[in-house]
Amino acid sequence: MSKKVVTLAHYYCQPEIQQMADKVGDSLELSLYAKECGADTIVFAGVRFMAETAKILNPEAEVILPDAGSTCSLVTQTDVAALQKWREAHADYVHVSYINSSAEHKALSDWIVTSRNVDDIIAHLYADGKKVIFSPDRNMGAYLNFQYGYDMPLWSAVCEVHDKFNQTALDEAFASVAGAKYLIAHPESPLPVLQQADYVGSTSGMLNWVKSFDKEADAVIFVATEDGILYNMGLARPDLDIRQAPIYAGCQCNSCPYMKMNTIAAVKRAQAGIGTRIDYLTPEQMAAARLPIERMLEFSKRYYQ
Protein backbone atom coordinates (compact mmCIF):
# COMPACT_ATOMS: atom_id res chain seq x y z
CA MET A 1 0.00 0.00 0.00
CA SER A 2 1.38 3.42 -0.96
CA LYS A 3 1.92 5.99 1.74
CA LYS A 4 -0.31 9.05 1.90
CA VAL A 5 1.82 12.18 1.51
CA VAL A 6 0.16 15.51 2.35
CA THR A 7 1.80 18.85 1.58
CA LEU A 8 0.91 21.86 3.71
CA ALA A 9 1.91 25.43 2.82
CA HIS A 10 1.64 28.66 4.76
CA TYR A 11 0.25 31.79 3.10
CA TYR A 12 3.71 33.38 3.33
CA CYS A 13 5.23 30.85 0.93
CA GLN A 14 5.65 31.99 -2.64
CA PRO A 15 2.69 31.32 -5.01
CA GLU A 16 4.41 28.43 -6.81
CA ILE A 17 4.77 26.59 -3.47
CA GLN A 18 1.14 27.23 -2.53
CA GLN A 19 0.11 25.69 -5.85
CA MET A 20 2.00 22.50 -4.92
CA ALA A 21 0.15 22.10 -1.61
CA ASP A 22 -2.88 20.05 -0.60
CA LYS A 23 -3.76 22.73 1.96
CA VAL A 24 -2.82 26.41 2.20
CA GLY A 25 -3.57 28.37 5.35
CA ASP A 26 -2.35 30.11 8.47
CA SER A 27 -1.08 28.44 11.63
CA LEU A 28 -4.46 27.47 13.10
CA GLU A 29 -5.83 26.09 9.83
CA LEU A 30 -2.71 24.06 9.14
CA SER A 31 -2.48 22.80 12.72
CA LEU A 32 -6.08 21.59 12.54
CA TYR A 33 -5.59 20.03 9.11
CA ALA A 34 -2.39 18.30 10.20
CA LYS A 35 -4.32 16.71 13.06
CA GLU A 36 -7.18 15.55 10.85
CA CYS A 37 -5.65 14.58 7.52
CA GLY A 38 -4.49 11.07 8.42
CA ALA A 39 -1.27 11.39 6.45
CA ASP A 40 1.62 8.95 6.66
CA THR A 41 4.00 11.73 5.63
CA ILE A 42 3.47 15.47 6.12
CA VAL A 43 5.59 17.85 4.05
CA PHE A 44 5.38 21.22 5.77
CA ALA A 45 6.28 24.17 3.57
CA GLY A 46 6.54 26.70 6.35
CA VAL A 47 8.98 27.11 9.20
CA ARG A 48 10.33 24.67 11.75
CA PHE A 49 7.96 25.45 14.64
CA MET A 50 5.00 24.68 12.34
CA ALA A 51 6.47 21.32 11.36
CA GLU A 52 7.10 20.59 15.04
CA THR A 53 3.46 21.33 15.83
CA ALA A 54 2.38 18.94 13.07
CA LYS A 55 4.62 16.23 14.55
CA ILE A 56 3.34 16.84 18.08
CA LEU A 57 -0.25 16.42 16.88
CA ASN A 58 0.62 13.48 14.60
CA PRO A 59 3.33 11.54 16.47
CA GLU A 60 3.01 8.48 14.22
CA ALA A 61 3.42 10.45 11.01
CA GLU A 62 6.69 11.31 9.33
CA VAL A 63 7.02 15.11 9.16
CA ILE A 64 9.50 16.64 6.72
CA LEU A 65 10.63 20.26 6.59
CA PRO A 66 11.94 21.17 3.12
CA ASP A 67 14.82 23.34 4.39
CA ALA A 68 16.59 22.92 7.73
CA GLY A 69 17.25 26.67 7.98
CA SER A 70 13.63 27.81 7.90
CA THR A 71 13.25 29.00 11.47
CA CYS A 72 11.62 32.11 12.99
CA SER A 73 13.08 35.09 14.85
CA LEU A 74 10.54 34.58 17.64
CA VAL A 75 12.26 31.23 18.24
CA THR A 76 15.86 32.35 17.79
CA GLN A 77 15.35 35.35 20.11
CA THR A 78 14.03 33.16 22.93
CA ASP A 79 16.43 31.38 25.26
CA VAL A 80 14.39 28.50 26.69
CA ALA A 81 16.39 28.33 29.95
CA ALA A 82 15.73 32.04 30.54
CA LEU A 83 12.08 31.53 29.63
CA GLN A 84 11.78 28.80 32.26
CA LYS A 85 13.20 31.14 34.92
CA TRP A 86 10.79 33.87 33.80
CA ARG A 87 7.90 31.48 34.13
CA GLU A 88 9.06 30.36 37.58
CA ALA A 89 9.22 34.02 38.64
CA HIS A 90 5.51 34.24 37.73
CA ALA A 91 4.46 30.92 39.22
CA ASP A 92 0.92 32.10 40.03
CA TYR A 93 0.27 33.25 36.43
CA VAL A 94 -1.11 31.32 33.48
CA HIS A 95 1.56 31.16 30.77
CA VAL A 96 0.00 31.83 27.36
CA SER A 97 2.33 31.33 24.39
CA TYR A 98 1.87 32.26 20.76
CA ILE A 99 2.04 29.28 18.41
CA ASN A 100 5.10 30.85 16.76
CA SER A 101 7.39 29.15 19.28
CA SER A 102 9.55 26.05 19.55
CA ALA A 103 8.38 22.71 20.90
CA GLU A 104 10.49 23.30 24.05
CA HIS A 105 8.77 26.66 24.49
CA LYS A 106 5.33 25.12 24.10
CA ALA A 107 6.21 22.50 26.72
CA LEU A 108 6.66 25.35 29.23
CA SER A 109 3.22 26.81 28.41
CA ASP A 110 -0.26 26.41 29.84
CA TRP A 111 -2.05 27.56 26.68
CA ILE A 112 -1.03 27.97 23.05
CA VAL A 113 -2.79 30.66 21.01
CA THR A 114 -2.81 31.86 17.41
CA SER A 115 -3.37 35.36 16.09
CA ARG A 116 -6.93 34.30 15.35
CA ASN A 117 -7.93 33.13 18.84
CA VAL A 118 -5.57 34.98 21.18
CA ASP A 119 -8.11 37.71 22.03
CA ASP A 120 -10.82 35.20 22.94
CA ILE A 121 -8.60 32.85 24.93
CA ILE A 122 -6.99 35.56 27.04
CA ALA A 123 -10.39 37.21 27.63
CA HIS A 124 -11.65 33.77 28.75
CA LEU A 125 -8.75 33.42 31.21
CA TYR A 126 -9.25 36.88 32.68
CA ALA A 127 -12.99 36.28 33.00
CA ASP A 128 -12.08 33.16 34.95
CA GLY A 129 -10.06 35.27 37.39
CA LYS A 130 -6.63 34.23 36.14
CA LYS A 131 -3.47 36.33 35.80
CA VAL A 132 -1.60 35.91 32.53
CA ILE A 133 1.96 36.15 31.25
CA PHE A 134 2.39 36.24 27.48
CA SER A 135 5.23 35.06 25.25
CA PRO A 136 7.11 35.28 22.94
CA ASP A 137 5.79 38.13 20.78
CA ARG A 138 6.28 41.48 22.51
CA ASN A 139 4.34 43.43 19.87
CA MET A 140 1.29 41.19 20.05
CA GLY A 141 1.34 41.31 23.83
CA ALA A 142 1.68 45.11 23.86
CA TYR A 143 -1.33 45.40 21.56
CA LEU A 144 -3.42 43.15 23.80
CA ASN A 145 -2.44 45.15 26.87
CA PHE A 146 -3.33 48.40 25.07
CA GLN A 147 -6.55 47.18 23.49
CA TYR A 148 -8.05 45.50 26.52
CA GLY A 149 -6.38 47.23 29.46
CA TYR A 150 -4.48 44.12 30.56
CA ASP A 151 -1.25 44.35 32.50
CA MET A 152 0.33 41.12 31.27
CA PRO A 153 4.08 40.73 31.79
CA LEU A 154 5.55 40.16 28.32
CA TRP A 155 8.45 38.19 26.94
CA SER A 156 10.61 40.28 24.61
CA ALA A 157 10.97 38.74 21.16
CA VAL A 158 9.64 40.01 17.83
CA CYS A 159 8.96 38.83 14.31
CA GLU A 160 11.77 40.45 12.34
CA VAL A 161 9.44 40.91 9.36
CA HIS A 162 6.49 42.58 11.08
CA ASP A 163 8.66 44.63 13.41
CA LYS A 164 9.97 46.62 10.41
CA PHE A 165 6.62 48.28 9.74
CA ASN A 166 6.55 51.79 11.17
CA GLN A 167 4.17 54.69 11.54
CA THR A 168 6.38 57.27 9.81
CA ALA A 169 6.54 55.25 6.59
CA LEU A 170 2.80 54.64 6.75
CA ASP A 171 2.06 58.34 7.22
CA GLU A 172 4.15 59.12 4.13
CA ALA A 173 2.39 56.39 2.13
CA PHE A 174 -1.04 57.62 3.22
CA ALA A 175 -0.13 61.19 2.26
CA SER A 176 0.74 60.00 -1.26
CA VAL A 177 -2.78 58.61 -1.83
CA ALA A 178 -5.45 61.05 -2.94
CA GLY A 179 -8.48 58.85 -2.33
CA ALA A 180 -9.62 56.68 0.55
CA LYS A 181 -6.95 54.59 2.25
CA TYR A 182 -7.19 51.70 4.65
CA LEU A 183 -4.69 49.81 6.75
CA ILE A 184 -5.08 46.21 7.86
CA ALA A 185 -2.36 44.72 10.03
CA HIS A 186 -1.17 41.54 11.67
CA PRO A 187 -0.84 41.85 15.49
CA GLU A 188 2.88 41.02 15.29
CA SER A 189 3.35 44.59 14.02
CA PRO A 190 4.49 47.40 16.39
CA LEU A 191 1.82 49.09 18.50
CA PRO A 192 1.87 52.50 16.69
CA VAL A 193 1.07 50.70 13.43
CA LEU A 194 -1.71 48.67 15.03
CA GLN A 195 -3.21 51.79 16.60
CA GLN A 196 -3.52 53.25 13.10
CA ALA A 197 -5.12 50.15 11.56
CA ASP A 198 -8.71 49.79 10.41
CA TYR A 199 -8.49 46.06 11.09
CA VAL A 200 -6.08 43.98 13.16
CA GLY A 201 -6.20 40.22 12.83
CA SER A 202 -4.72 36.94 11.68
CA THR A 203 -3.55 36.24 8.16
CA SER A 204 -6.85 34.51 7.36
CA GLY A 205 -8.73 37.33 9.06
CA MET A 206 -7.07 39.93 6.85
CA LEU A 207 -7.78 37.84 3.77
CA ASN A 208 -11.46 37.61 4.74
CA TRP A 209 -11.56 41.37 5.38
CA VAL A 210 -10.31 41.98 1.84
CA LYS A 211 -12.78 39.48 0.37
CA SER A 212 -15.72 41.31 1.97
CA PHE A 213 -14.48 44.86 1.31
CA ASP A 214 -17.04 47.11 -0.39
CA LYS A 215 -15.13 48.66 -3.26
CA GLU A 216 -14.70 52.42 -3.24
CA ALA A 217 -13.40 54.42 -6.18
CA ASP A 218 -9.64 55.05 -5.89
CA ALA A 219 -9.40 53.32 -2.49
CA VAL A 220 -6.01 51.84 -1.55
CA ILE A 221 -5.63 49.05 1.01
CA PHE A 222 -2.27 48.84 2.74
CA VAL A 223 -1.43 45.50 4.31
CA ALA A 224 1.04 45.30 7.20
CA THR A 225 2.17 41.71 7.02
CA GLU A 226 4.49 39.45 5.02
CA ASP A 227 4.17 39.90 1.26
CA GLY A 228 3.09 36.31 0.51
CA ILE A 229 -0.55 36.95 1.43
CA LEU A 230 -0.87 39.66 -1.24
CA TYR A 231 -0.93 36.86 -3.83
CA ASN A 232 -4.02 35.34 -2.19
CA MET A 233 -5.64 38.75 -1.76
CA GLY A 234 -5.05 39.54 -5.42
CA LEU A 235 -6.65 36.26 -6.48
CA ALA A 236 -9.66 36.94 -4.30
CA ARG A 237 -10.12 40.60 -5.24
CA PRO A 238 -8.32 41.55 -8.47
CA ASP A 239 -10.52 44.66 -8.61
CA LEU A 240 -8.85 46.25 -5.57
CA ASP A 241 -5.67 48.31 -5.21
CA ILE A 242 -3.87 46.29 -2.52
CA ARG A 243 -0.34 47.22 -1.48
CA GLN A 244 2.04 46.01 1.16
CA ALA A 245 2.61 48.62 3.85
CA PRO A 246 6.05 50.22 3.50
CA ILE A 247 8.85 49.58 6.00
CA TYR A 248 10.53 52.87 5.09
CA ALA A 249 9.81 55.55 2.52
CA GLY A 250 8.97 54.02 -0.81
CA CYS A 251 9.84 50.42 0.11
CA GLN A 252 7.18 47.73 -0.21
CA CYS A 253 9.46 44.74 -0.02
CA ASN A 254 9.00 43.05 3.34
CA SER A 255 9.43 39.32 2.98
CA CYS A 256 10.19 36.50 5.44
CA PRO A 257 13.57 35.01 4.48
CA TYR A 258 12.78 31.76 6.29
CA MET A 259 9.49 31.14 4.47
CA LYS A 260 11.21 31.79 1.16
CA MET A 261 13.63 28.93 1.86
CA ASN A 262 10.77 26.68 0.77
CA THR A 263 11.81 26.58 -2.87
CA ILE A 264 10.18 24.44 -5.56
CA ALA A 265 13.21 22.13 -5.62
CA ALA A 266 13.28 21.78 -1.83
CA VAL A 267 9.55 20.98 -1.62
CA LYS A 268 9.82 18.43 -4.43
CA ARG A 269 12.71 16.74 -2.59
CA ALA A 270 10.67 16.68 0.61
CA GLN A 271 7.72 15.13 -1.23
CA ALA A 272 10.16 12.43 -2.38
CA GLY A 273 11.20 11.86 1.24
CA ILE A 274 14.39 13.94 1.27
CA GLY A 275 14.55 16.75 3.79
CA THR A 276 14.76 17.59 7.48
CA ARG A 277 12.79 15.08 9.50
CA ILE A 278 11.18 16.25 12.72
CA ASP A 279 12.35 13.17 14.61
CA TYR A 280 14.35 14.73 17.44
CA LEU A 281 11.53 15.43 19.91
CA THR A 282 11.27 12.97 22.78
CA PRO A 283 7.89 11.45 23.72
CA GLU A 284 8.04 13.47 26.95
CA GLN A 285 8.65 16.74 25.10
CA MET A 286 5.82 16.04 22.68
CA ALA A 287 3.41 15.12 25.47
CA ALA A 288 4.23 18.31 27.40
CA ALA A 289 3.87 20.47 24.27
CA ARG A 290 0.69 18.71 23.13
CA LEU A 291 -1.26 19.57 26.28
CA PRO A 292 -1.47 23.37 25.75
CA ILE A 293 -2.06 22.86 22.01
CA GLU A 294 -4.94 20.48 22.66
CA ARG A 295 -6.33 22.99 25.16
CA MET A 296 -6.37 25.58 22.37
CA LEU A 297 -7.93 23.19 19.87
CA GLU A 298 -10.65 22.21 22.32
CA PHE A 299 -11.40 25.88 22.95
CA SER A 300 -11.57 26.50 19.19
CA LYS A 301 -13.91 23.55 18.74
CA ARG A 302 -16.30 24.94 21.37
CA TYR A 303 -16.20 28.59 20.31
CA TYR A 304 -15.76 28.58 16.53
CA GLN A 305 -17.86 25.65 15.33
Helices and strands as residue ranges (DSSP letters): E 5-10, H 15-18, E 23-25, H 27-36, E 41-45, H 48-57, E 62-65, H 73-76, H 80-89, E 94-98, H 103-107, E 111-113, H 118-127, E 132-135, H 138-148, G 162-164, H 167-175, E 181-185, H 191-196, E 199-200, H 203-211, E 220-224, H 229-236, E 241-244, G 259-261, H 264-271, E 276-277, H 283-304
